[in-house]
Amino acid sequence: MHENGRADTRSVPIFIGTMGWGYTDWCGPFYPPNTEGRDQIRLYARCFNAVEIDSTFYASPKPQVVEGWYQATPEHFVFCPKVPKQITHELHLASSSHKLVKEFIVTMKRLKEKLGPILFQMPPDFRRSELAKLEGTLPLLDDLATTHGVRFAIEFRHRSLEGRDVAELLRRHRVALAAVDYIILSPKIEITTDFLYVRLIGRHGAFSHHNRIQQDKSERLQKWAEAIQCAADKVEKIFIFCNNDYEGFSPATCNRMRRLLGQGETVFPVDYQRDLFA
């Protein structure tokens, strides 16, 4: 622990990455120009040690696709899939969604040791009046954590669910309450299990292109870094994911956060290629 009350994040495994990796605008500033889609995750994984899988929100992938991700990435790389929206946005965690949760876990377990926490991103219209559905789902997640070694994080987008009772409910079932920087939510950290899950989202549609920093949030990132450092001695792992909508170009935001947390900036694949042939 430092004298200023902040823990040394270098002593805690920290995973920093983007939300998704397949963006056309990244070809040039991040990937070498004309990089094909099938090569992007391989190049991405040279740069960052984790990624939040955004595509799984729209549909559960085929097993061979998941196996391809595993084979394309190095040892110690971590994938954090987002639960399909059918479970969160359409069924609102109703009991009928539990079978889908189990099926999704079976598919994502093909990532083996590279499978990180699985995110439930709840919609803005999921509120306290539906708390019973959450209470009915958490025992399932607790059981899956015990039987399959899978961990979970959940993000709420309605302020009625910001109470201490909800945090305590998650704590009893070993589920992380995602700390979120989003336009309508309070940006704060509430530790509910042995890992921290942070999402820097921003306002959807804020930028027409995602190829450079367009809104400097240095002061806000500094505050997040300080809060994360203060929480570091209370958890065993830290996961931080940045969205293109946060500053305009999430790989650069990740590098900023890496620097603030003493991780050092990483070299983008396009720059790695330039150095290789210099």
Buried (B, 14 or more C-beta within 10 A) or exposed (E): EEEEEBBEBEEBBBBBBBBBBBBEBBBEBBBBEEBEEEEBBBBBBBBBBBBBBBBBBEEBBEEEEBBBBBEBBEEEBBBBBBBBBBBBBEBBBBEEBBEBBEEBBEBBBBBEEBBBBBBBBBBEEBBBEBBEBBEBBBEBBBEBBEEBEBBBBBBBBBEEBBEEEBBEBBBEBBBBBBBBBBEEBEBEBBBBBEBBBBBBBBEEEBBEEBBEBBEEBEEBBEBBBBBBBBBBBEBEBBBBBBBBBBBBBBBBBBBBBBBBBEBEEBEBBBBBBEEEEE
